[in-house]
């Protein structure tokens, strides 16, 4: 016959139960569609690790650790997707023709043309591009940057098959001028494009400049 040893701690004689917090953290870690859930998975998982380590009646420490790892991977993936989206969609909208004009200002005419969604048949020829860039530089000097004119921006994004058209402020060594720029959101096949369709620089004194000449953008009407 065996007798229970009264010196044993009660925590070793009690059955161990899986921590509900650890299970919760694992469930949260598997919901990748929302960054809040993966961050909550990290927090609840960390708390569960502490509880299961200090309380011998609770199990599920490795579940909580797994939840933390999955949540961190999910959060990193969400950050990567957001960063990619910012660079490929938001930046072209905020800066408009900035990259194209910087390439053109440096003398790379081909790179300037590559930022436009139009072919040579639509007016995107090297001769016309060089003529446009030379005239811009002669008038305004070196190009320094571009920014979206928030006061004239459309209240909502157009559909994928429409162009985003808005006013921009172009900064040059000789001053600032206004411009209207049209950006193609998706190409005819439906793939994300974010390339320029047209650029019109407003100059009441010397005359407007546009590229390509066959394209004249108009600002999207506000609803």
Secondary structure, 3 states (H helix, E strand, C coil): CCCCCCCCCHHHHCCCEECHHHHHHHHHHCCCCCHHHHHHHHHHHHHHHHHHHHCCCEECHHHHHHHHHHHHHHHHHHHHHHHHHHHHHHHHHHHCCHHHHHHHHCCCHHHHHHCECCCHHHCCCHHHHHHHHHHHHHHHCCEEEEEECHHHCCCCCCCCCCEEEEEEEEEECCEEEEEEEEEEEECCCCCEEEEEEEEEECCCCCCCEEECCCCCCCCCCCC
